[in-house]
Amino acid sequence: MLVWVGCTLSTVAQTKLDAGSFLDSIQKQPRILIDVRSPEEFQKGTLAYAKNSDWNDRPDFEAYAQQLDVRTPVYLFCFSGGRSAKAATYLTERGFDVYELDGGMLRLPTKQPDQETLPHTTPARANGLDLAAFRKLTRAADKVLINFTAKWCAPCQKMKPFLSRLENDSANDVRVVSVDADEHAGLLTQLAIDGIPRLQLYHHGTLVWEHTGFIAETDLYEAIDTKQK
């Protein structure tokens, strides 16, 4: 990746690594390992020796970045890869060599050495929904829309008002069930969900439609109407 710095062309790297390569690479020294999630997420479990700087708290993140040595490679990760990708672009534009965990912590294997805690081994996540309980949820009504969401997820929060309207819309008769990705990360791993927001529509317990990322209210209603015909 080529980045203009002032009037000088500077060559710096912004590289996505799969989980295995990322875990291998962070064993190297020197390096800076940053968890760009919120402090609340960080406290529930992170990679060993990671520092926390919340990308969504931009003033704090930018102040932290100013203290870093641009000569030292930076390794970034978050929950599903969205925030770390933005942070990687920010740091790359400032001359850092940046490596990010592609797909975030959702892509990490269940157990790895040199990890303090992982999403699926922290108490909060261990007490999350298991597959049997989830399958029961999908059969709780004739039509169930599962909404995998998180408080820190901007598109999730943008969709929240019209998902509430959908739940109260008797014409569609859809039960909306929200599943917090942080509290039930083990379930997301089992379901191979690697990004949020993720919507899944079930009809009598059978998955008939799913969508990852933001979706407009009209498009969501159209998808539901199509699957009802």
MARTIZA-769546 format. One record per residue: residue number from 1; chain; y, z, x negated of N, C-alpha, C in turn. Coordinates in nm, 3 decimals, padded with zeros to 5 digits. Atoms other than C-alpha are relative to their C-alpha. Example, Ala and Ser with C-alpha at 12.3 -4.5 7.8 and 13.67 -1.06 7.14 Angstrom:
% MARTIZA-769546
{1; A; {-00.119; 00.000; -00.089}; {-00.450; 00.780; -01.230}; {00.120; 00.000; -00.090}}
{2; A; {-00.119; -00.006; 00.082}; {-00.106; 00.714; -01.367}; {00.109; 00.073; 00.077}}
END
This chain:
% MARTIZA-769546
{1; A; {-00.120; 00.000; -00.085}; {00.000; 00.000; 00.000}; {00.124; 00.000; -00.088}}
{2; A; {-00.123; 00.010; 00.078}; {00.339; -00.103; -00.139}; {00.115; 00.058; 00.079}}
{3; A; {-00.111; -00.067; -00.067}; {00.639; 00.108; -00.056}; {00.126; -00.016; -00.084}}
{4; A; {-00.128; 00.009; 00.069}; {01.004; 00.040; -00.144}; {00.061; 00.138; -00.011}}
{5; A; {-00.070; -00.126; 00.024}; {01.170; 00.344; -00.299}; {00.133; -00.036; -00.062}}
{6; A; {-00.131; 00.045; 00.047}; {01.542; 00.271; -00.326}; {-00.007; -00.149; -00.026}}
{7; A; {00.007; 00.140; 00.036}; {01.563; -00.060; -00.511}; {-00.119; -00.029; -00.090}}
{8; A; {00.115; 00.016; 00.088}; {01.238; -00.008; -00.699}; {-00.127; -00.008; 00.082}}
{9; A; {00.127; 00.012; -00.069}; {00.896; -00.122; -00.580}; {-00.099; 00.097; -00.062}}
{10; A; {00.094; -00.101; 00.049}; {00.655; 00.170; -00.609}; {-00.134; -00.020; 00.068}}
{11; A; {00.134; 00.016; -00.054}; {00.279; 00.138; -00.564}; {-00.064; 00.136; 00.018}}
{12; A; {00.065; -00.127; -00.028}; {00.126; 00.440; -00.394}; {-00.113; -00.025; 00.099}}
{13; A; {00.119; 00.020; -00.082}; {-00.197; 00.490; -00.205}; {00.000; 00.088; 00.123}}
{14; A; {00.028; -00.075; -00.122}; {-00.266; 00.594; 00.152}; {-00.138; -00.045; 00.044}}
{15; A; {00.139; 00.038; -00.016}; {-00.642; 00.597; 00.193}; {-00.070; 00.086; 00.104}}
{16; A; {00.084; -00.071; -00.096}; {-00.868; 00.689; 00.484}; {-00.139; 00.014; -00.059}}
{17; A; {00.134; -00.026; 00.051}; {-01.197; 00.849; 00.380}; {-00.089; 00.049; 00.112}}
{18; A; {00.094; -00.055; -00.098}; {-01.507; 00.908; 00.589}; {-00.032; 00.144; -00.039}}
{19; A; {00.020; -00.144; 00.020}; {-01.628; 01.267; 00.617}; {-00.069; 00.030; -00.133}}
{20; A; {00.073; -00.026; 00.124}; {-01.876; 01.249; 00.329}; {00.085; -00.022; -00.123}}
{21; A; {-00.085; 00.030; 00.116}; {-01.633; 01.086; 00.088}; {00.113; 00.100; -00.012}}
{22; A; {-00.110; -00.097; 00.002}; {-01.356; 01.325; 00.188}; {-00.048; 00.133; -00.057}}
{23; A; {00.052; -00.128; 00.048}; {-01.570; 01.634; 00.130}; {-00.035; -00.005; -00.148}}
{24; A; {00.029; 00.015; 00.144}; {-01.684; 01.499; -00.207}; {00.130; -00.001; -00.080}}
{25; A; {-00.124; 00.019; 00.076}; {-01.331; 01.409; -00.312}; {00.079; 00.129; -00.015}}
{26; A; {-00.082; -00.121; 00.009}; {-01.176; 01.747; -00.236}; {-00.057; 00.102; -00.098}}
{27; A; {00.052; -00.088; 00.104}; {-01.402; 01.905; -00.496}; {00.074; -00.023; -00.132}}
{28; A; {-00.069; 00.035; 00.124}; {-01.189; 01.733; -00.761}; {00.128; 00.080; -00.015}}
{29; A; {-00.125; -00.070; 00.032}; {-00.901; 01.909; -00.931}; {00.077; -00.083; -00.102}}
{30; A; {-00.081; -00.070; -00.100}; {-00.611; 01.898; -00.930}; {00.011; -00.081; 00.129}}
{31; A; {-00.024; 00.065; -00.129}; {-00.552; 01.819; -00.565}; {00.064; 00.100; 00.094}}
{32; A; {-00.063; -00.084; -00.103}; {-00.358; 01.950; -00.267}; {-00.071; -00.031; 00.131}}
{33; A; {00.074; 00.017; -00.126}; {-00.556; 02.005; 00.054}; {00.080; 00.066; 00.112}}
{34; A; {-00.088; -00.050; -00.106}; {-00.348; 02.040; 00.370}; {-00.061; -00.024; 00.138}}
{35; A; {00.037; 00.005; -00.141}; {-00.456; 02.118; 00.725}; {00.130; -00.008; 00.079}}
{36; A; {-00.129; 00.021; -00.065}; {-00.173; 01.976; 00.936}; {-00.002; 00.040; 00.148}}
{37; A; {00.005; -00.050; -00.137}; {-00.282; 02.141; 01.262}; {00.092; 00.120; 00.017}}
{38; A; {-00.083; -00.117; -00.028}; {-00.104; 02.430; 01.428}; {-00.060; 00.124; -00.064}}
{39; A; {00.053; -00.125; 00.056}; {-00.136; 02.783; 01.286}; {-00.112; 00.059; 00.086}}
{40; A; {00.103; -00.053; -00.090}; {-00.340; 02.880; 01.594}; {-00.133; -00.071; -00.023}}
{41; A; {00.122; 00.075; 00.029}; {-00.591; 02.602; 01.526}; {-00.055; 00.036; -00.137}}
{42; A; {00.038; -00.032; 00.137}; {-00.595; 02.683; 01.156}; {-00.076; 00.132; -00.006}}
{43; A; {00.062; -00.132; 00.002}; {-00.689; 03.044; 01.225}; {-00.141; -00.001; 00.060}}
{44; A; {00.133; 00.008; -00.062}; {-00.993; 02.936; 01.429}; {-00.104; -00.060; -00.095}}
{45; A; {00.095; 00.058; 00.094}; {-01.147; 02.758; 01.131}; {00.058; -00.119; -00.072}}
{46; A; {-00.053; 00.109; 00.080}; {-01.059; 02.523; 00.849}; {-00.090; -00.022; -00.120}}
{47; A; {00.075; 00.022; 00.123}; {-01.188; 02.385; 00.520}; {00.045; 00.100; -00.106}}
{48; A; {-00.031; -00.097; 00.104}; {-01.206; 02.620; 00.225}; {00.114; -00.049; -00.088}}
{49; A; {-00.112; 00.023; 00.091}; {-00.890; 02.640; 00.013}; {00.110; -00.089; 00.058}}
{50; A; {-00.106; 00.081; -00.061}; {-00.683; 02.438; 00.262}; {00.123; 00.085; 00.028}}
{51; A; {-00.126; -00.060; -00.040}; {-00.318; 02.523; 00.308}; {00.038; -00.055; 00.137}}
{52; A; {-00.039; 00.043; -00.133}; {-00.164; 02.501; 00.653}; {00.148; -00.034; 00.005}}
{53; A; {-00.138; 00.039; -00.027}; {00.151; 02.306; 00.732}; {-00.003; -00.088; 00.124}}
{54; A; {00.008; 00.062; -00.132}; {00.196; 02.205; 01.094}; {00.086; -00.126; 00.008}}
{55; A; {-00.075; 00.125; -00.009}; {00.293; 01.838; 01.126}; {00.095; 00.001; 00.119}}
{56; A; {-00.085; -00.002; -00.120}; {00.433; 01.903; 01.474}; {00.122; 00.091; -00.015}}
{57; A; {-00.118; -00.080; 00.034}; {00.673; 02.158; 01.324}; {00.068; -00.071; -00.116}}
{58; A; {-00.050; 00.090; 00.103}; {00.863; 01.890; 01.137}; {00.090; 00.066; -00.103}}
{59; A; {-00.083; -00.063; 00.102}; {01.132; 02.104; 00.970}; {-00.083; 00.079; -00.101}}
{60; A; {00.085; -00.079; 00.089}; {00.864; 02.334; 00.830}; {-00.083; -00.091; -00.089}}
{61; A; {00.083; 00.092; 00.079}; {00.643; 02.044; 00.721}; {00.082; -00.068; -00.109}}
{62; A; {-00.084; 00.069; 00.097}; {00.927; 01.861; 00.550}; {00.044; 00.094; -00.112}}
{63; A; {-00.036; -00.098; 00.103}; {01.035; 02.178; 00.370}; {-00.118; 00.027; -00.092}}
{64; A; {00.121; -00.022; 00.080}; {00.677; 02.233; 00.256}; {-00.025; -00.119; -00.094}}
{65; A; {00.024; 00.121; 00.079}; {00.647; 01.872; 00.136}; {00.093; -00.007; -00.121}}
{66; A; {-00.095; 00.003; 00.110}; {00.955; 01.913; -00.082}; {-00.044; 00.087; -00.118}}
{67; A; {00.047; -00.089; 00.105}; {00.775; 02.183; -00.278}; {-00.121; -00.056; -00.076}}
{68; A; {00.122; 00.054; 00.059}; {00.475; 01.963; -00.362}; {00.030; -00.087; -00.122}}
{69; A; {-00.010; 00.084; 00.120}; {00.420; 01.789; -00.695}; {-00.049; -00.140; 00.035}}
{70; A; {00.033; 00.137; -00.039}; {00.427; 01.415; -00.628}; {-00.107; -00.061; -00.089}}
{71; A; {00.103; 00.052; 00.091}; {00.192; 01.362; -00.924}; {-00.141; 00.044; 00.039}}
{72; A; {00.131; -00.054; -00.039}; {-00.090; 01.552; -00.752}; {-00.047; -00.065; 00.130}}
{73; A; {00.052; 00.061; -00.123}; {-00.313; 01.373; -00.496}; {-00.002; 00.099; 00.116}}
{74; A; {-00.005; -00.084; -00.120}; {-00.278; 01.506; -00.141}; {-00.110; -00.044; 00.096}}
{75; A; {00.106; 00.025; -00.098}; {-00.570; 01.535; 00.101}; {00.039; 00.067; 00.132}}
{76; A; {-00.047; -00.047; -00.130}; {-00.486; 01.572; 00.470}; {-00.110; -00.009; 00.105}}
{77; A; {00.090; 00.010; -00.114}; {-00.682; 01.646; 00.783}; {00.059; 00.075; 00.119}}
{78; A; {-00.036; -00.071; -00.123}; {-00.633; 01.754; 01.144}; {-00.124; -00.001; 00.089}}
{79; A; {00.115; -00.010; -00.089}; {-00.854; 01.774; 01.451}; {-00.068; -00.135; 00.023}}
{80; A; {00.060; 00.130; -00.031}; {-00.903; 01.407; 01.541}; {00.062; -00.116; -00.077}}
{81; A; {-00.054; 00.103; 00.088}; {-00.693; 01.216; 01.287}; {00.139; -00.050; 00.032}}
{82; A; {-00.131; 00.052; -00.038}; {-00.372; 01.143; 01.476}; {00.115; 00.060; -00.078}}
{83; A; {-00.110; -00.066; 00.070}; {-00.144; 01.400; 01.318}; {-00.008; -00.023; -00.150}}
{84; A; {00.011; 00.021; 00.145}; {-00.284; 01.357; 00.968}; {00.041; -00.142; -00.038}}
{85; A; {-00.042; 00.138; 00.028}; {-00.225; 00.980; 00.991}; {00.152; -00.010; -00.010}}
{86; A; {-00.146; 00.001; 00.004}; {00.143; 01.038; 01.068}; {00.052; 00.073; -00.124}}
{87; A; {-00.041; -00.076; 00.119}; {00.172; 01.299; 00.794}; {-00.027; -00.080; -00.126}}
{88; A; {00.034; 00.083; 00.116}; {00.002; 01.061; 00.551}; {00.105; -00.108; -00.023}}
{89; A; {-00.104; 00.102; 00.012}; {00.255; 00.789; 00.624}; {00.129; 00.061; -00.054}}
{90; A; {-00.121; -00.069; 00.044}; {00.541; 01.035; 00.578}; {-00.005; 00.029; -00.150}}
{91; A; {00.011; -00.037; 00.142}; {00.413; 01.155; 00.239}; {-00.011; -00.123; -00.089}}
{92; A; {00.013; 00.123; 00.079}; {00.319; 00.807; 00.119}; {00.136; -00.064; -00.023}}
{93; A; {-00.134; 00.057; 00.012}; {00.672; 00.687; 00.187}; {00.086; 00.076; -00.100}}
{94; A; {-00.074; -00.082; 00.097}; {00.788; 00.965; -00.045}; {-00.070; 00.004; -00.135}}
{95; A; {00.056; 00.019; 00.133}; {00.570; 00.857; -00.333}; {-00.130; 00.071; -00.030}}
{96; A; {00.125; -00.071; 00.022}; {00.254; 01.065; -00.287}; {-00.120; -00.094; 00.013}}
{97; A; {00.130; 00.061; -00.023}; {-00.101; 00.939; -00.327}; {-00.071; 00.087; 00.103}}
{98; A; {00.049; -00.079; -00.113}; {-00.252; 01.046; 00.004}; {-00.137; -00.049; 00.045}}
{99; A; {00.133; 00.028; -00.052}; {-00.610; 01.064; 00.128}; {-00.016; 00.080; 00.129}}
{100; A; {00.013; -00.070; -00.128}; {-00.683; 01.147; 00.490}; {-00.142; -00.010; 00.053}}
{101; A; {00.133; -00.004; -00.061}; {-00.999; 01.245; 00.675}; {00.001; -00.086; 00.125}}
{102; A; {00.002; 00.095; -00.112}; {-01.067; 00.950; 00.905}; {-00.071; 00.062; 00.120}}
{103; A; {00.059; -00.059; -00.120}; {-01.126; 01.079; 01.256}; {00.011; 00.150; 00.008}}
{104; A; {-00.023; -00.144; -00.002}; {-01.039; 01.436; 01.162}; {-00.126; 00.084; -00.005}}
{105; A; {00.110; -00.096; 00.009}; {-01.258; 01.743; 01.181}; {-00.113; -00.030; 00.098}}
{106; A; {00.105; 00.040; -00.092}; {-01.447; 01.593; 01.472}; {-00.111; -00.078; -00.070}}
{107; A; {00.098; 00.081; 00.072}; {-01.622; 01.370; 01.217}; {-00.079; 00.079; -00.103}}
{108; A; {00.070; -00.078; 00.102}; {-01.736; 01.653; 00.991}; {-00.141; 00.034; 00.044}}
{109; A; {00.135; -00.043; -00.034}; {-02.107; 01.732; 00.976}; {-00.001; 00.147; 00.038}}
{110; A; {00.007; -00.137; -00.051}; {-02.224; 02.058; 01.127}; {00.014; 00.103; -00.110}}
{111; A; {-00.004; -00.098; 00.108}; {-02.274; 02.240; 00.797}; {00.025; -00.070; -00.132}}
{112; A; {-00.031; 00.052; 00.132}; {-02.126; 02.172; 00.457}; {00.030; 00.116; -00.092}}
{113; A; {-00.039; -00.105; 00.094}; {-02.090; 02.380; 00.143}; {00.150; 00.000; -00.020}}
{114; A; {-00.142; -00.012; 00.033}; {-01.747; 02.503; 00.037}; {00.090; -00.012; 00.123}}
{115; A; {-00.082; -00.003; -00.120}; {-01.622; 02.549; 00.390}; {00.006; 00.143; 00.050}}
{116; A; {-00.013; -00.136; -00.051}; {-01.483; 02.876; 00.516}; {-00.056; 00.009; 00.142}}
{117; A; {00.051; 00.009; -00.136}; {-01.543; 02.790; 00.880}; {00.020; -00.142; 00.046}}
{118; A; {-00.013; 00.132; -00.058}; {-01.591; 02.472; 01.077}; {00.013; 00.013; 00.151}}
{119; A; {-00.023; -00.010; -00.143}; {-01.509; 02.391; 01.438}; {-00.121; 00.054; 00.076}}
{120; A; {00.118; -00.036; -00.076}; {-01.869; 02.439; 01.552}; {-00.057; 00.136; -00.043}}
{121; A; {00.056; -00.127; 00.044}; {-01.922; 02.771; 01.367}; {00.094; 00.118; 00.024}}
{122; A; {-00.090; -00.111; -00.032}; {-01.618; 02.974; 01.470}; {-00.040; 00.061; 00.133}}
{123; A; {00.040; -00.065; -00.125}; {-01.668; 03.228; 01.750}; {00.050; -00.073; 00.125}}
{124; A; {-00.055; 00.064; -00.119}; {-01.437; 03.048; 01.992}; {-00.078; -00.125; 00.036}}
{125; A; {00.069; 00.125; -00.027}; {-01.624; 02.722; 01.953}; {-00.148; 00.024; 00.030}}
{126; A; {00.140; -00.030; -00.025}; {-01.969; 02.878; 01.945}; {-00.021; 00.040; 00.146}}
{127; A; {00.010; -00.044; -00.138}; {-01.897; 03.018; 02.293}; {00.041; -00.109; 00.098}}
{128; A; {-00.041; 00.109; -00.087}; {-01.795; 02.678; 02.431}; {-00.115; -00.052; 00.084}}
{129; A; {00.101; 00.060; -00.086}; {-01.982; 02.464; 02.679}; {-00.113; -00.061; -00.082}}
{130; A; {00.110; 00.073; 00.060}; {-02.328; 02.348; 02.584}; {-00.027; -00.122; 00.088}}
{131; A; {00.025; 00.124; -00.072}; {-02.472; 02.016; 02.701}; {-00.050; 00.025; 00.142}}
{132; A; {00.054; -00.028; -00.133}; {-02.660; 02.170; 02.992}; {00.112; 00.038; 00.097}}
{133; A; {-00.112; -00.041; -00.085}; {-02.346; 02.335; 03.128}; {00.093; -00.118; 00.029}}
{134; A; {-00.084; 00.118; -00.019}; {-02.151; 02.013; 03.076}; {-00.061; -00.094; 00.104}}
{135; A; {00.067; 00.088; -00.097}; {-02.409; 01.806; 03.265}; {00.014; 00.055; 00.142}}
{136; A; {-00.018; -00.062; -00.132}; {-02.382; 02.054; 03.550}; {00.140; -00.027; 00.053}}
{137; A; {-00.138; 00.030; -00.040}; {-02.004; 02.002; 03.554}; {00.013; -00.142; 00.053}}
{138; A; {-00.012; 00.141; -00.041}; {-02.047; 01.626; 03.584}; {-00.062; -00.025; 00.137}}
{139; A; {00.063; 00.013; -00.132}; {-02.252; 01.682; 03.901}; {00.062; 00.096; 00.102}}
{140; A; {-00.062; -00.100; -00.087}; {-02.014; 01.937; 04.054}; {00.057; -00.062; 00.128}}
{141; A; {-00.048; 00.072; -00.118}; {-01.888; 01.672; 04.300}; {-00.051; -00.143; -00.010}}
{142; A; {00.046; 00.140; 00.004}; {-01.968; 01.313; 04.394}; {00.070; -00.077; -00.111}}
{143; A; {-00.079; 00.067; 00.104}; {-01.688; 01.192; 04.167}; {00.071; 00.105; -00.084}}
{144; A; {-00.058; -00.098; 00.092}; {-01.587; 01.394; 03.862}; {00.066; -00.073; -00.116}}
{145; A; {-00.072; 00.055; 00.115}; {-01.323; 01.297; 03.607}; {00.015; 00.110; -00.104}}
{146; A; {-00.011; -00.096; 00.109}; {-01.365; 01.487; 03.281}; {00.118; -00.041; -00.088}}
{147; A; {-00.119; 00.024; 00.082}; {-01.040; 01.518; 03.087}; {-00.010; 00.086; -00.126}}
{148; A; {00.004; -00.071; 00.128}; {-01.090; 01.613; 02.721}; {00.142; 00.003; -00.055}}
{149; A; {-00.143; -00.016; 00.027}; {-00.752; 01.751; 02.620}; {00.024; 00.111; -00.101}}
{150; A; {-00.039; -00.110; 00.089}; {-00.564; 01.990; 02.391}; {00.149; 00.025; 00.017}}
{151; A; {-00.139; -00.037; -00.017}; {-00.234; 02.176; 02.400}; {00.092; -00.075; -00.096}}
{152; A; {-00.083; 00.064; 00.102}; {-00.110; 02.008; 02.080}; {00.006; -00.152; 00.015}}
{153; A; {00.013; 00.145; -00.015}; {-00.198; 01.656; 02.199}; {00.111; -00.053; 00.091}}
{154; A; {-00.116; 00.049; -00.077}; {00.125; 01.482; 02.308}; {-00.040; -00.092; 00.115}}
{155; A; {00.038; 00.085; -00.114}; {-00.037; 01.203; 02.515}; {-00.077; 00.076; 00.107}}
{156; A; {00.071; -00.084; -00.098}; {-00.262; 01.464; 02.679}; {00.099; 00.068; 00.093}}
{157; A; {-00.100; -00.071; -00.080}; {00.042; 01.659; 02.794}; {00.079; -00.096; 00.088}}
{158; A; {-00.072; 00.100; -00.079}; {00.212; 01.340; 02.913}; {-00.081; -00.040; 00.123}}
{159; A; {00.088; 00.038; -00.111}; {-00.089; 01.264; 03.134}; {-00.024; 00.114; 00.099}}
{160; A; {00.034; -00.118; -00.080}; {-00.117; 01.617; 03.272}; {00.057; -00.003; 00.142}}
{161; A; {-00.054; -00.001; -00.137}; {00.122; 01.578; 03.572}; {-00.073; -00.095; 00.095}}
{162; A; {00.064; 00.092; -00.095}; {-00.045; 01.269; 03.717}; {-00.150; 00.027; 00.015}}
{163; A; {00.137; -00.045; -00.021}; {-00.393; 01.410; 03.657}; {-00.005; 00.109; 00.106}}
{164; A; {-00.010; -00.102; -00.105}; {-00.284; 01.705; 03.870}; {00.020; -00.066; 00.136}}
{165; A; {-00.020; 00.072; -00.126}; {-00.163; 01.462; 04.136}; {-00.130; -00.063; 00.048}}
{166; A; {00.128; 00.063; -00.034}; {-00.496; 01.281; 04.123}; {-00.095; 00.102; 00.062}}
{167; A; {00.090; -00.104; -00.049}; {-00.684; 01.606; 04.177}; {00.034; 00.040; 00.143}}
{168; A; {-00.044; -00.039; -00.134}; {-00.478; 01.675; 04.489}; {00.008; -00.118; 00.097}}
{169; A; {-00.004; 00.121; -00.082}; {-00.510; 01.319; 04.621}; {-00.131; -00.012; 00.078}}
{170; A; {00.122; 00.000; -00.081}; {-00.760; 01.343; 04.906}; {-00.056; -00.141; 00.020}}
{171; A; {00.045; 00.137; -00.021}; {-00.777; 00.963; 04.934}; {-00.104; -00.041; -00.104}}
{172; A; {00.095; 00.036; 00.106}; {-00.961; 00.937; 04.601}; {-00.117; 00.097; -00.009}}
{173; A; {00.107; -00.100; -00.001}; {-01.165; 01.256; 04.640}; {-00.068; 00.013; -00.137}}
{174; A; {00.050; -00.015; 00.137}; {-01.200; 01.298; 04.263}; {00.027; 00.141; -00.048}}
{175; A; {-00.020; -00.131; 00.060}; {-01.255; 01.635; 04.104}; {00.033; -00.019; -00.148}}
{176; A; {-00.042; 00.011; 00.139}; {-01.067; 01.660; 03.774}; {-00.035; 00.130; -00.072}}
{177; A; {00.040; -00.116; 00.080}; {-01.217; 01.892; 03.513}; {00.055; -00.018; -00.141}}
{178; A; {-00.058; 00.008; 00.134}; {-01.017; 01.956; 03.195}; {-00.082; 00.085; -00.097}}
{179; A; {00.078; -00.067; 00.104}; {-01.209; 02.049; 02.880}; {00.085; 00.008; -00.126}}
{180; A; {-00.082; -00.018; 00.119}; {-01.008; 02.196; 02.592}; {-00.079; -00.035; -00.126}}
{181; A; {00.073; 00.049; 00.117}; {-01.111; 02.017; 02.274}; {-00.015; 00.106; -00.108}}
{182; A; {00.009; -00.105; 00.101}; {-01.038; 02.316; 02.052}; {-00.104; 00.105; 00.037}}
{183; A; {00.093; -00.104; -00.044}; {-01.239; 02.561; 02.259}; {-00.143; -00.051; 00.010}}
{184; A; {00.134; 00.057; -00.021}; {-01.532; 02.323; 02.304}; {-00.029; -00.112; -00.100}}
{185; A; {00.016; 00.105; 00.101}; {-01.533; 02.124; 01.978}; {-00.146; -00.033; -00.026}}
{186; A; {00.142; 00.026; 00.020}; {-01.908; 02.165; 01.941}; {-00.053; -00.099; 00.102}}
{187; A; {00.040; 00.094; -00.105}; {-01.955; 01.985; 02.273}; {00.049; -00.140; -00.031}}
{188; A; {-00.054; 00.131; 00.033}; {-01.727; 01.702; 02.163}; {-00.082; -00.066; -00.110}}
{189; A; {00.084; 00.054; 00.107}; {-01.938; 01.661; 01.850}; {-00.132; -00.051; 00.057}}
{190; A; {00.128; 00.040; -00.060}; {-02.258; 01.647; 02.055}; {00.015; -00.127; 00.083}}
{191; A; {-00.024; 00.118; -00.084}; {-02.104; 01.386; 02.285}; {00.057; -00.117; -00.080}}
{192; A; {-00.054; 00.104; 00.089}; {-01.978; 01.184; 01.984}; {00.140; -00.044; 00.042}}
{193; A; {-00.139; 00.028; -00.035}; {-01.619; 01.207; 02.108}; {00.086; 00.022; -00.123}}
{194; A; {-00.075; -00.009; 00.124}; {-01.395; 01.133; 01.813}; {00.149; -00.022; 00.017}}
{195; A; {-00.144; 00.014; -00.023}; {-01.054; 01.110; 01.975}; {00.036; 00.049; 00.139}}
{196; A; {-00.051; -00.043; -00.129}; {-00.847; 01.256; 02.256}; {00.142; -00.053; 00.018}}
{197; A; {00.071; -00.030; -00.123}; {-00.730; 01.223; 02.521}; {-00.119; -00.095; 00.024}}
{198; A; {00.117; 00.080; -00.041}; {-01.071; 01.104; 02.643}; {-00.028; 00.034; 00.146}}
{199; A; {00.033; -00.015; -00.141}; {-01.136; 01.050; 03.011}; {-00.138; -00.058; 00.025}}
{200; A; {00.132; 00.048; -00.039}; {-01.486; 01.016; 03.152}; {-00.016; 00.018; 00.150}}
{201; A; {00.020; -00.004; -00.145}; {-01.557; 00.930; 03.516}; {-00.149; -00.002; 00.030}}
{202; A; {00.141; -00.012; -00.038}; {-01.891; 01.041; 03.657}; {-00.015; -00.017; 00.151}}
{203; A; {00.032; 00.016; -00.141}; {-02.040; 00.933; 03.989}; {-00.142; 00.050; 00.021}}
{204; A; {00.130; -00.066; -00.019}; {-02.326; 01.158; 04.103}; {-00.066; 00.031; -00.134}}
{205; A; {00.053; -00.042; 00.129}; {-02.365; 01.275; 03.743}; {-00.022; -00.112; -00.099}}
{206; A; {00.019; 00.115; 00.089}; {-02.377; 00.924; 03.593}; {00.136; -00.048; -00.052}}
{207; A; {-00.125; 00.050; 00.059}; {-02.106; 00.807; 03.353}; {00.020; -00.146; 00.038}}
{208; A; {-00.027; 00.137; -00.044}; {-01.947; 00.495; 03.502}; {00.122; -00.062; -00.067}}
{209; A; {-00.122; 00.052; 00.065}; {-01.621; 00.465; 03.303}; {00.052; 00.104; -00.096}}
{210; A; {-00.066; -00.093; 00.090}; {-01.446; 00.616; 03.005}; {00.113; -00.071; -00.074}}
{211; A; {-00.119; 00.055; 00.067}; {-01.122; 00.569; 02.817}; {00.050; 00.100; -00.103}}
{212; A; {-00.057; -00.084; 00.105}; {-00.979; 00.702; 02.491}; {00.145; -00.037; -00.022}}
{213; A; {-00.142; 00.023; 00.022}; {-00.605; 00.743; 02.438}; {00.078; 00.008; 00.131}}
{214; A; {-00.086; -00.008; -00.119}; {-00.311; 00.746; 02.674}; {-00.031; -00.114; 00.096}}
{215; A; {00.013; 00.103; -00.103}; {-00.347; 00.559; 03.001}; {00.107; 00.026; 00.106}}
{216; A; {-00.102; -00.014; -00.104}; {-00.077; 00.494; 03.260}; {-00.064; 00.041; 00.132}}
{217; A; {00.053; -00.049; -00.128}; {-00.116; 00.650; 03.603}; {-00.054; -00.114; 00.085}}
{218; A; {00.045; 00.114; -00.081}; {-00.142; 00.311; 03.776}; {-00.130; -00.057; -00.053}}
{219; A; {00.123; 00.054; 00.059}; {-00.409; 00.194; 03.532}; {-00.118; 00.093; 00.026}}
{220; A; {00.106; -00.096; -00.028}; {-00.609; 00.513; 03.585}; {-00.048; -00.016; 00.144}}
{221; A; {00.037; 00.016; -00.141}; {-00.601; 00.473; 03.964}; {-00.075; -00.132; 00.020}}
{222; A; {00.068; 00.129; -00.012}; {-00.701; 00.108; 03.927}; {-00.144; 00.009; -00.050}}
{223; A; {00.135; -00.016; 00.055}; {-00.999; 00.202; 03.709}; {-00.089; 00.077; 00.096}}
{224; A; {00.078; -00.081; -00.095}; {-01.112; 00.466; 03.958}; {-00.033; -00.081; 00.125}}
{225; A; {00.023; 00.082; -00.119}; {-01.070; 00.229; 04.253}; {-00.107; -00.105; -00.026}}
{226; A; {00.098; 00.104; 00.036}; {-01.271; -00.040; 04.073}; {-00.141; 00.057; -00.001}}
{227; A; {00.133; -00.060; 00.010}; {-01.560; 00.198; 04.007}; {-00.050; 00.055; 00.134}}
{228; A; {00.042; -00.049; -00.131}; {-01.563; 00.310; 04.370}; {-00.049; -00.113; 00.089}}
{229; A; {00.039; 00.116; -00.083}; {-01.629; -00.042; 04.499}; {-00.144; -00.041; -00.030}}
END
